Every structure is written in C-alpha cells, then in structure tokens.
Amino acid sequence: MAEPQHDFWGTLSVVALAIVGVATLAVIVSNNSDTTKVISATGSAFSNALGVALSPVTGSSTTGSSFPIQ
C-alpha cells in the first residue's frame, strides 16, 4: 500500500502536467495566441526558478526578473 504523502505528490504532479498540457494545446490551436511570447515567458520563468534555486550556492542576488516586458 502506498504512503499518503506519496499519493499526494503523485496526484499533484498529474494535475500540474494536465494543466500544462491543456495550456500547450490551447496555445498551439488558438489563432489569437502569440506563441513566440509564450515560449519566451516560459523560458524566462524556468531560468528565474533555476537562479533562485542556485542562489544559496552561487551567492548571487535573486532580485529582478527576466520576464519579457510587453
């Protein structure tokens, strides 16, 4: 029998993946979406999250944002 905490994280992962999948499909199918900006914002978000995660090791500051300005 699985542990309750393991079930929680597994369920959370499935829900997050489903949301990302539906959002990706909507961007690809929609005529009104600006796919280039969406991909750029996603890359910036990942880069910022990685910088925050590594900041205790690298000693860098985590202020500011590299999200594209519209």
Residue frames relative to the residue before (quaternion, step in Angstrom):
aa qw qx qy qz dx dy dz
M 1.0000 0.0000 0.0000 0.0000 0.00 0.00 0.00
A 0.4562 -0.7084 0.4761 0.2518 3.57 -0.93 0.94
E 0.5222 -0.6223 0.4839 0.3253 3.51 -1.21 0.58
P 0.5940 -0.6019 0.3918 0.3625 3.64 -1.02 0.71
Q 0.6523 0.5163 -0.3264 0.4488 3.60 0.95 -0.81
H 0.6240 0.5330 -0.3345 0.4634 3.58 1.04 -0.78
D 0.6416 0.5188 -0.3185 0.4667 3.59 1.00 -0.80
F 0.6302 0.5440 -0.3333 0.4425 3.58 0.99 -0.81
W 0.7145 0.4460 -0.2670 0.4683 3.60 0.75 -1.01
G 0.6198 0.5341 -0.3419 0.4622 3.57 1.07 -0.66
T 0.6604 0.4958 -0.2957 0.4803 3.56 0.97 -0.89
L 0.6428 0.5231 -0.3182 0.4604 3.58 0.96 -0.86
S 0.6495 0.5167 -0.3115 0.4627 3.58 0.98 -0.82
V 0.6523 0.5100 -0.3143 0.4644 3.57 0.95 -0.85
V 0.6588 0.5015 -0.3111 0.4666 3.59 0.93 -0.86
A 0.6580 0.5031 -0.3137 0.4642 3.61 0.91 -0.88
L 0.6584 0.5028 -0.3093 0.4670 3.58 0.96 -0.83
A 0.6345 0.5237 -0.3296 0.4631 3.59 1.02 -0.75
I 0.6463 0.5138 -0.3197 0.4648 3.60 0.97 -0.84
V 0.6602 0.4926 -0.3062 0.4773 3.58 0.93 -0.87
G 0.6477 0.5286 -0.3189 0.4466 3.59 0.98 -0.79
V 0.6704 0.4807 -0.2956 0.4818 3.57 0.92 -0.88
A 0.6478 0.5102 -0.3205 0.4662 3.59 0.96 -0.80
T 0.6402 0.5220 -0.3218 0.4628 3.59 0.98 -0.81
L 0.6555 0.5094 -0.3005 0.4697 3.54 0.94 -0.91
A 0.6482 0.5212 -0.3162 0.4563 3.60 0.97 -0.84
V 0.6555 0.5054 -0.3143 0.4648 3.59 0.98 -0.80
I 0.6699 0.5014 -0.3025 0.4565 3.57 0.95 -0.86
V 0.7339 0.4496 -0.2347 0.4520 3.59 0.89 -0.95
S 0.6577 0.5575 -0.3175 0.3947 3.59 0.96 -0.81
N 0.4002 -0.7015 0.5413 0.2341 3.53 -1.07 0.80
N 0.6782 0.5138 -0.2836 0.4423 3.60 1.17 -0.48
S 0.5804 0.6067 -0.3861 0.3820 3.61 1.18 -0.23
D 0.2950 -0.7097 0.6105 0.1913 3.52 -1.22 0.60
T 0.2711 -0.8277 0.4710 0.1398 3.55 0.20 1.36
T 0.6255 0.5554 -0.3443 0.4264 3.60 0.97 -0.77
K 0.6825 0.4732 -0.2892 0.4760 3.60 0.91 -0.86
V 0.6258 0.5344 -0.3390 0.4559 3.57 1.04 -0.74
I 0.6685 0.4862 -0.2997 0.4764 3.59 0.89 -0.90
S 0.6436 0.5248 -0.3171 0.4580 3.59 0.99 -0.80
A 0.6686 0.4922 -0.2991 0.4705 3.59 0.93 -0.87
T 0.6320 0.5275 -0.3300 0.4620 3.59 1.03 -0.76
G 0.6582 0.5034 -0.3045 0.4697 3.58 0.95 -0.85
S 0.6531 0.5101 -0.3099 0.4660 3.57 1.01 -0.80
A 0.6374 0.5253 -0.3288 0.4580 3.57 1.00 -0.80
F 0.6579 0.4958 -0.3103 0.4744 3.59 0.95 -0.84
S 0.6506 0.5217 -0.3133 0.4543 3.55 0.95 -0.86
N 0.6549 0.5033 -0.3077 0.4724 3.60 0.98 -0.84
A 0.6539 0.5090 -0.3161 0.4620 3.59 0.94 -0.87
L 0.6504 0.5073 -0.3115 0.4717 3.57 0.99 -0.81
G 0.6458 0.5227 -0.3178 0.4568 3.60 1.00 -0.80
V 0.6459 0.5039 -0.3141 0.4799 3.58 1.01 -0.80
A 0.6633 0.5096 -0.3098 0.4522 3.58 0.94 -0.84
L 0.7362 0.4178 -0.2277 0.4813 3.60 1.03 -0.75
S 0.4800 0.7187 -0.4213 0.2750 3.60 1.18 -0.33
P 0.6354 0.5097 -0.3757 0.4419 3.67 0.92 -0.56
V 0.6741 0.4817 -0.2887 0.4797 3.57 1.13 -0.62
T 0.7529 0.4001 -0.2142 0.4767 3.57 0.88 -0.94
G 0.3859 -0.7375 0.4694 0.2946 3.58 1.20 -0.49
S 0.4626 0.6881 -0.4485 0.3337 3.59 1.22 0.23
S 0.5281 -0.6152 0.4880 0.3232 3.52 -1.29 0.46
T 0.2775 -0.7756 0.5457 0.1540 3.58 -1.07 0.72
T 0.4145 0.6972 -0.4921 0.3161 3.60 1.11 0.45
G 0.7099 0.4237 -0.3330 0.4535 3.52 -1.21 0.52
S 0.2305 -0.7588 0.5975 0.1182 3.50 -1.34 0.14
S 0.2743 -0.7591 0.5628 0.1783 3.54 -1.10 0.63
F 0.3250 0.7426 -0.5195 0.2704 3.57 1.19 0.48
P 0.5082 -0.6534 0.4528 0.3314 3.57 -0.97 0.74
I 0.3581 -0.7268 0.5497 0.2034 3.57 -1.01 0.84
Q 0.2607 -0.7884 0.5403 0.1360 3.56 -0.84 0.97
